């Protein structure tokens, strides 16, 4: 739409037509009106409108559609204006003839008649060609005609939880509404042309998207360039209105010239400022609320919930995913705040409130410790958001209640900047937890903290209650906090109900319920939306593969959506935690329990695991091998953890499923390049092959059987090939290392990333680092379904391009782990978390915060 006025101007300047810019009802000639039109102002209008309306994600298809729209619309308006002008000229001519001086009757010149008629003929032919082109384009690109389409529906992406039949019904209604709106718009434009003319109608039409864009997102850049664009359009509109000397005198030539010069000067200064800003921050922050980077548009699946089609056979899906994630990760790193002022502004933009008190001290701490990603803490925001619906006193009382009963929690009480009491759990975990906060504990206010000692998460709140809490937090509590223009940069004193912290109050009852060694799916899905696949009443519903899987083999393009159990009801029968977890001690009320990892549906507050900080699994570089010396196969050794097996339950657990499938004797699907290895252009197609053809690139076995009844243990020893246990440092002999969940998160992941090997990870459990590590850039994500496993290993171990990419990912993952997985990074993340938590439990939380430097 921003190109429409400029396109109209070019067409009208290039065509000899009456009444190019002005009204068709008045007497001014085209030459008079063109004398008032300024090509410079039109150029400024186009530039400022483009800057104001430029989309967050621009693709070649969007650019092509925009240019086509501008050309077709401008051409249609110009031809329609010419046709209407011809009709009016015929009317003014009084029948088309005149009487000469000698009294004879003469008809209009035949050439003039031909020129009058040509507008109607051109309009007819142009309209017919445009209609036919749009019709063919719709049939070619829309999903009802072909599966190889370019259509993209945002409702099919990411974390959509609505019922799919309902969603498609809504999209059909939206389509019908769009058709009706387009018809009304076109008839309105047709009615306005006689009064305004084509060019001025283009100016009016440009205002609609400007106002619509500002109603959706209103950054400073958008508001500023919209104002400049409106000012420029107003000047042009006035210029086109002025036609007589009296009007020129009324409006004032000098005033118009000064206004014109001022607009030009403001535009130049604005463009210089925008250029300097982009040179400093090449990739500006998105206008979204959570800062997430989404994948670019792709084709929609043939059936609801199916994986997204790749859309091309010329590139391997893994190559596409690597390039996409590398680019997005580079943008993520580049746009991090460089100064405290930028960090505060970014915080307010993302979360709609002021940073917590002493945010300046945290920022200085993070910079001093060399933290790279100083803005990426969305997980903390989402974890603590529901607690804003509870009063601070209620939160503190629930912590005291949980710590007063034997609930398998570590109790840590901080008073006057020092831990006065810590008890529960194993000694190493208490020491590691204290070690992580040693460098900043003196900066924290008084608080009681409850740490989970189990691998499994503890808090699951029903969806209706959780969604209501989030709504209250977003619509009432956070806006109230942001409304305070000068928040107090300090925490409130001890509220009194915390006490001195030297002892715990005895509690005789507990809200926690114990379900060890029982199936847990029904409880674990309670916080999912009722319209999500996990909560669907018909248990035969498919997983929402659209949210995370790409192509027929299902390569993971969205690891967050893959780990969201609300998308995947099949986990009930394929993941050990839902079969029979080793421990399951849960509460359905919102209580702040800090856990090292969790299932997506749980409301535990994640924090960096003391397991990593304490170095429980170390990487010994002296036992490392060069990439060329490593075995070119996928390696894993481990035990049958993940859940307790009884009555054949191991057949429904994830580790057994993975080991079984990778060593199966059946067929698997891979991608073959029919273009040949020598061809620069690819032609990738799915092919079924016996798994044993690739047995040499798979070295995945159990080395221990446990967590099972005697009969189930014996059955697994008979079914699987159990090999001798390996030392952790032996893993570095292999190029490809598999990492997967056990009872919870895998404690080997960081050591694997520090090595020179390529890490493949299957993880449903979520950890604190999800925003700090990028799949396909630092590691290779795997699904649990497993259709893509063999092809992924084959690509990185067999394809020349895949070998190069695999070594590069291994190297980049190793280098990045050395930057963001240090103990200093754990401490900075933990410090930020406890500052945010301290505000949530402060009685004056809506009036405290960091207002800025």
Secondary structure as UniProt FT lines:
FT   TURN            2..3
FT   HELIX           4..14
FT   HELIX           30..36
FT   HELIX           39..53
FT   HELIX           60..92
FT   TURN            93..94
FT   STRAND          97..99
FT   TURN            101..102
FT   STRAND          105..107
FT   HELIX           110..141
FT   TURN            143..145
FT   HELIX           154..156
FT   HELIX           164..216
FT   HELIX           220..241
FT   HELIX           245..251
FT   HELIX           253..280
FT   TURN            304..305
FT   HELIX           317..334
FT   HELIX           340..351
FT   TURN            357..358
FT   HELIX           359..368
FT   TURN            369..370
FT   HELIX           378..385
FT   HELIX           386..389
FT   HELIX           392..403
FT   STRAND          409..415
FT   TURN            416..417
FT   STRAND          418..423
FT   HELIX           427..437
FT   TURN            438..440
FT   HELIX           441..443
FT   STRAND          447..452
FT   HELIX           463..472
FT   HELIX           473..477
FT   HELIX           478..482
FT   TURN            497..498
FT   STRAND          513..514
FT   TURN            516..517
FT   HELIX           521..524
FT   TURN            525..527
FT   TURN            530..531
FT   HELIX           533..535
FT   TURN            539..540
FT   HELIX           545..547
FT   STRAND          549..550
FT   TURN            551..554
FT   STRAND          555..556
FT   HELIX           559..562
FT   HELIX           565..567
FT   TURN            569..570
FT   HELIX           571..574
FT   HELIX           576..580
FT   STRAND          585..587
FT   STRAND          594..595
FT   TURN            600..601
FT   STRAND          605..606
FT   HELIX           610..613
FT   TURN            614..615
FT   HELIX           621..623
FT   HELIX           627..629
FT   STRAND          631..639
FT   TURN            647..648
FT   HELIX           649..652
FT   HELIX           654..662
FT   STRAND          667..673
FT   TURN            674..675
FT   TURN            677..678
FT   STRAND          684..690
FT   HELIX           691..697
FT   STRAND          698..704
FT   HELIX           710..719
FT   HELIX           728..733
FT   STRAND          734..740
FT   TURN            747..748
FT   HELIX           749..754
FT   STRAND          758..762
FT   HELIX           768..771
FT   TURN            776..778
FT   STRAND          779..781
FT   TURN            787..788
FT   HELIX           789..798
FT   HELIX           800..820
FT   HELIX           823..840
FT   TURN            843..847
//
